[in-house]
């Protein structure tokens, strides 16, 4: 099984040199939701059997982790742009 570095290198090569692969990448990027919409964590603390305070604390933590992930290039297979935005 190829290593992650090999898979990334091959993906980048396809993106640069193959029109169909580049078109797929552009299509995915074009269909992503912009930064105007953000998921909001909303737990039903009664259903989960936890305190409301614990639920709100988890919601804030989950939203912060998502925000950090969106700012990272780890979500882009080319490791160039946050969430694949841009070229």
Steps between C-alpha positions, in 0.01 A plus 500: 500500500646840405600740771302816569782709354492294179121533473523876549773532239302295248183702572686828448649369177157398370355836600774685311523280191163334434206709381238260638663493844536878501137537396392273786702707747354825370149354513541397863645838595222678313232304684631567850297723727661841549601645833156657556355175637639321801379192682370560849522234765171467684481209742184375668646473849188333642504226237872446555461500877759772560475840661416803291834653602689195371303509174575870439869444582515214249323712236755780536789252486361327190445830319852619586653174374306532174616860460863395552458217249358742242802728539744213454636380167460140625157484334649571154662201325748745344564643850483851356164647600264476795208270408621494140403860423700677235732359243 
